[in-house]
Amino acid sequence: MAPRTDPANADWQRDLFVSYWKLAMTTEPSDPQTAMDWWRKAHHQLAGMKQRGVMNPADQQFLDKLAQKIAAGEAPPPA
């Protein structure tokens, strides 16, 4: 099952967020544009978890960092 088919599985959803974060970190030095896409996806995933009430409150710090990162890149998060 994918996170889409089990919206209550916060562990799977967080794993997806972490994967996006790691991809962004890995690609940022060589390809900032692609990294920004990964940052946006990470933000979208974590913001969606917060909206659905399944985000761990400790992850708020990452959501804040993502918002700052995206704002600094002058790219809005995906809708």
SVG drawing of the C-alpha trace seen along z (x, -y; Angstrom):
<svg xmlns="http://www.w3.org/2000/svg" viewBox="-7 -35 35 37">
<polyline fill="none" stroke="black" stroke-width="0.4" points="0.0,0.0 1.2,-3.5 0.6,-6.5 -2.2,-7.6 -4.2,-4.5 -3.6,-4.5 -3.9,-8.2 -3.8,-7.2 -0.3,-5.6 1.8,-8.4 5.0,-6.3 4.8,-5.7 3.9,-9.4 6.9,-10.5 9.2,-8.1 8.1,-9.8 8.9,-13.2 12.3,-12.1 13.1,-10.6 12.2,-13.9 14.4,-15.8 17.3,-13.5 17.0,-13.8 17.0,-17.6 20.1,-17.5 21.9,-15.2 21.0,-17.1 21.4,-20.7 25.1,-21.1 25.1,-20.0 21.5,-20.9 19.8,-23.6 16.7,-23.7 16.0,-20.0 16.7,-20.3 14.1,-23.0 11.6,-20.6 12.4,-18.1 12.2,-20.8 8.7,-21.7 7.6,-18.0 8.9,-17.6 7.0,-20.7 3.9,-19.6 4.1,-16.1 4.7,-17.5 2.2,-20.3 -0.4,-17.7 0.4,-15.6 -0.1,-18.5 -3.4,-19.4 -4.6,-15.8 -3.6,-15.8 -1.0,-13.0 2.2,-15.1 4.3,-14.6 4.5,-18.0 8.3,-17.6 8.4,-17.8 7.1,-21.4 10.8,-22.5 11.3,-20.8 8.1,-22.3 9.4,-25.8 12.8,-25.1 11.2,-24.0 9.0,-27.1 12.1,-29.3 14.1,-27.3 11.4,-27.7 10.9,-31.4 14.6,-32.0 14.5,-30.3 11.5,-32.5 9.5,-29.4 6.0,-28.9 5.2,-25.5 2.9,-23.4 -0.8,-23.7"/>
</svg>
